[in-house]
Amino acid sequence: MSSITITVDNFESEVLQSPVPVLVDFWAKWCGPCKMISPVLEQIADEYSGQLKVGKINVDEESVLAEQHGVNSIPTLFLYKDGALAGQRNGAAPKHEIEALFKDLI
């Protein structure tokens, strides 16, 4: 399973009501560091399919969600479990650091 696109319309159903933890990536097409971690996030989505969901929020298209979450820089990763924020990381990171965000929760 690859990552899914998160919007204002599906945020509640895909993230807050998800039966598995959700790693949310706030990104933009013009963001170099976002492009760097994108393949890593797709790999994580595939490797942890069924245990973790990876969602992507384009801050240019979903500025309301970015503003609601106080996203000031990208990439920013939020981890949700049982509808609540369980972790956060700002900036690009290697795979093992991203995995450290959710390993204890799956």
FENNORVEN-V879421 format. One record per helix or strand of 2 or more residues. SS is the DSSP state (H for helix, E for strand). FROM is the first residue (numbers start at 1). TO is the last residue. If there is no record, write none. Layout:
{{SS;FROM;TO} {SS;FROM;TO}}
This chain:
{{E;4;5} {H;11;16} {E;21;27} {H;32;47} {E;52;58} {H;63;68} {E;76;81} {E;84;90} {H;95;105}}
